[in-house]
Amino acid sequence: MGDTVHQFFAVKAKIAAAEQEARREAGAVTLVAVSKTFDAAEIRPVIEAGQRVFGENRVQEAQGKWPDLKQAFADIELHLIGPLQSNKAKEAVALFDVIETVDREKIAAELAKEIARQGRAPKLYVQVNTGSEPQKAGIKPREAVAFVARCRDVHGLAIEGLMCIPPADENPGPHFALLEKLAREAGVEKLSMGMSGDYETAIAFGATSVRIGSAIFGSR
């Protein structure tokens, strides 16, 4: 068994322990294995070890490796967790099962158009910039609830959850708590929060999925 597979099982065990500690149901948290920058040969052992949910940052990179893997393993669920350019909406809707980075009106409109055109509806999350960082994608927290409502009412999109990436140099807890509060106000159930360095904290704050790359695959 390779290092990657060992690390995958170690992460799974830590998620289970964090669920237990937070008095959450076993299996309440989905592991999104972040496979960006890793090729199909490096991803396949993790699929063969039982992982089915993966995250990619870029549409183009994902197009290069996932169509074949999805053909080989029909039950793969692929998440887009990086920023989406509106000119890539067509490809994103065709390839991804979940798009976690809906963060502005233009993207909502383009996705609505492509979903209608392709008859394929990926699950959608709104990305919230909980730290209001100028360099980071995501809608501002105070606009998030109204934006979710507009996605539904104006664009006819079914928004399933919220996603955030807390500032690297801050305690993530308050950011996770804020996202959970906004989700309740917006009436969405899923919370995509927590990465390799802070996923156990995220689980304590109610994450329904955690996005973990380097703790499984190592770093490039």
N, C-alpha and C positions, 0 to 999 in steps of 0.2 A: 504493500500500500504506500503510495507516494506521500510526500510531505503535505501536499495540497489537500488530499483526502483526510489525512490525520487532522489537519487544521480545521477542515470543514466539520468533522465530528466533534472536535473540541468546542467550536463555536456553538453548534447545536446543543451541546450539553450545558454551556453557559446560559444560553437563552432559556432552556428548560428550568435551570436553577433560579434565574431572575424572575421567571413567571411565578414560580413557587413562592419565592420571597415576597413578591408583590401581591400574593394571594389571588393570582389570576389563573384562569383555567389553563390546563396543559394544552399546548397547541394554539393558544390565543394569538400568538405572535408569528407572523410569516417572515421567514428569512429570505430577503432578496439578495442573492449573491452577485456582487458587482464585478462583472467580468470585463470591464473596459480595459483596453490595451493588451488583453490576453487572447490568444488565438484558439481556434476550435480544438486543437490537440490538447491544449492546457485546460480547456473547459470540460471536455468530454468525461474525464475521470470523475469529476464532481457530479455530472449528470448521472453517470453510472452508479455512483454511491447513493443516489436517490433524490438529489436536489432538482427541483423543477422550475423554480422562479429565479430569474436572472435580471440584472439591471445593466443598461448600457447608457453611456453619456452622449454618444453621437450617432445620428441616424446613418450616416454614410459608413462608419466603421461597423455598425451592427449589420448593415446590408451585406457586408463582405463575408460574414461568418454564420449568421443565424438561419437563413433560409434552409440550408442543408441540414443543420442540427434540428430545426423544427420538423423537417421531413422525417428525420430518423427517430425523433422522440415527439410524438404527436401532442403530448400533454404539457409541453413547455409553455410557461407564461413569461412573456418578455416585457420588461418595464423600461420606458424611456425616463431617465432620471437627470438628464442634462438639459440645458436650455434648448428650446425648439424655435428655429427660424420659420417664419410663416411660409417661405418658399419650399420648405421640407415637409409641410403638413401632409401632402399626398402620400409620400413615402412612409411617413410615420404612422399614418392610419392603416396603411397596407401591412406593415410589419409588426407593430407593437400591439400587445394586448392591454397594456396599461400605459397611459401617458401621465406622468406625475408633475409636469412642469407647465401647466396652463397658468399664465401669469399676466395676461393683458388682453384687452378687447380684440385686437387684431388676430391673435392666435385663436381665441374662442370662435371668431367668425369663420376663419379658415378651416378649423377643425369641423365646425358644423357643416360647412359646404362639402368637405371631403367625406364625412360620415354619410351624408345624404347621397352623394355620388357613388360611393363604393358599397353602400349597404353593409358596412362593417363598422361596428361601434366599440372602439377600445374603451375601457374604463378610464375615467378622468379624475385627476386630483388637481387642486389649485395650489400652486407654490406660494408660500407666504414668506416674505423677507422679515423674519421676526426681529432682526437686529437693525432694520432700516439702513442696511449698509449700501452706500451709493454704487459700489462696484458689483453688487450681487443681484441676480435675477429674483423675481418674486414680487407679489403685490404687497403694499404696505399693510401692516396689521389693521389699521383703522378702516381700511377700504375693503378688507377681505370678505366680510359677511355680505356687504352689498354687491361685491363682484360675483360671489357664488350665486346670489339671487339673479343677477343679470345673465349669467351663463345659462341658468335654467329658463328664465322667463323670456329673454330676448333671443337667445341663440338655440334654445331647446336642447341644451346639453345636460346629461345626467352627471352631476358632479358627485363622486363617491367619497372623496376624502380631501384632506389637506396634507401638505408636505412642507418641511422646513429644513434648512441647514444653518444651525446657530453659528454666530461668529466664533472663529477658531480660538480666540483668546479670552472667551467669557465662560462662566459656569453655564452649562447647557440647560440646567434644571428649569430656570425661569422661562426660557424660550419654549421648552416642551410644555410647561404649564400653560403658557399663553396660547400655544397651538391647540391644546386640548379644549381650552375655554372657547376659542373662536369656532372650533368644530361643533361644539354644542350649540352655540348661537346660530351657526349657519345650518344646523340640522344635517350634518354629515357624520358618518360613522367611522370612517377609516382615518388613521393617523400614521403617515409615513415619516418617522423621525428616529434618529439614532444611527450612528455609523460605527466603524471599528473601535473608536476611542471612547464612545459614550453610550453604547446601545443598552447596557444594563440599566443605566439611569433612565433612558427613554422608556424602557419597559415598565419601570416603576411609575412613570407619568402617563401610562396608558397607550403607548405605541401599539399599533396593530401590525405594523411591518417595520423591520429594521434593514438598512442598506449596508451590507458588509462586504468590503472588497479585500483590503490588505491583510486583514486577520485570517482570510482563507487563502488567497492567492499569493500573498507576499506583496512586496512593492516592486514596481518596475525600476 
